[in-house]
């Protein structure tokens, strides 16, 4: 009888789902971060409820030097199913290691409706990386109370920006009893953050511009670029811009802002701006601190956010073409673009990042330091406003001030030229700003840039861009 009962029970039991293991590597996912692990577990549970039993295994990688460390891992033959790149992807794509996502997205349930306009264009040109986010266009913020203490209006011109940086430097806003020890502005790595708002102001309208003779030239060797770099160098010479920007890491940059060593910082996205606000309040408990978004300035060349490169994603998620579980890997990414996936990724967890009373959702202070690990879908609407007014203004700027760049994807044989000219440019810019080189040496820089591959690149660009 027992045997019969067991047989009947087996006949009526629900079929067991076959579990698939997916290995995922991403700069923003670590097994040592409880929030990361909790989110992955929530994703697994949601997918299982939909009929996909998946074990998502996080592959730990260092945050510092991530791109290089990832490259070493992949070249060793250790290739996870889902890979987040922050550079180094094109080499892998050329070796047929990355899956063409175009056909998968075309038949996707959620991703194709979640893309931003620039995502669509980038995928047409380079279908290997998926990064569903608004364009990355850093925008500057500062403490609202500091701006109020200075008695100044937010700057609207290049000259007013310099005046603001000077006022921050000259005042004792951090209250340590000493003036002149606070930078107007800090940054890290290179000047791309500053370029986001100062390119158009100085007339740097895109990667390629026409010179006085009507010929295409790389914008980095133009008179407009020279004027912009001279402005940066002048700020640094007056201790208004952080000369240590080259050696600063992102966390050092942030710490200078929170500790009052710098007055203005650039946030790479609206969400990051809110994270800055949350961390600033954590650094100063008991103080009611908010951030003010500073306007995009007008300058001698015009006004606007820097042109957005639509040739390819510079970062994003890829699927290994060698994976034995591509379908499940894509289901994970597709789910993250769904409403349910976005609710998890963007809102965090009930009881921590938000509370619920019926259908009403209220975000807690913890939401200010929460960040999406995957996507920011264009069609997702939070149940209640998720961004602060400051961050929402930054997002509105991205929507209203989008200008596509005329950059394009270089053939593999130009990779060395691209890398060499970039190295020459960044090296000289750092020397100009720190005072190691004088702006009188600009022509020397241009000669080195052209010799490093600039001339060869320009000839190719003329063929692509035409007249």
Secondary structure, DSSP 8 states (H G I E B T S, - for coil): -HHHHHHHHHHHS------EEEEEE-TT--TT-HHHHHHHHHHHHHHHHTT--EEEEEE---STTHHHHHHHHHHTT---SEEEESS-HHHHHHTT-B---HHHHHT-SSHHHH--HHHHHHHHH-TT-B--SS----EEEEEHHHHHHHT-----BHHHHHHHHHHHHHS-TT-SS-SS-SEEE---SSSHHHHHHHTGGGT--SSEEE-TTS-EEEGGGSHHHHHHHHHHHHHHHTTSB-GGGGT--HHHHHHHHHTTSEEEEEESSHHHHHHHHHHHHHHTTT----EEE----EETTEE----B--SS-SSEEEEBTT-S-HHHHHHHHHHHTSHHHHHHHHH--BTTTEEEETTEEEE-GGGGG---SS---TT---SS--S-HHHHHHHHHHHHS--B-------GGGHHHHHHHHHHHHHHHHHHHHTSS-GGGHHHHHHHHIIIIIHHHHHHHHHHH--
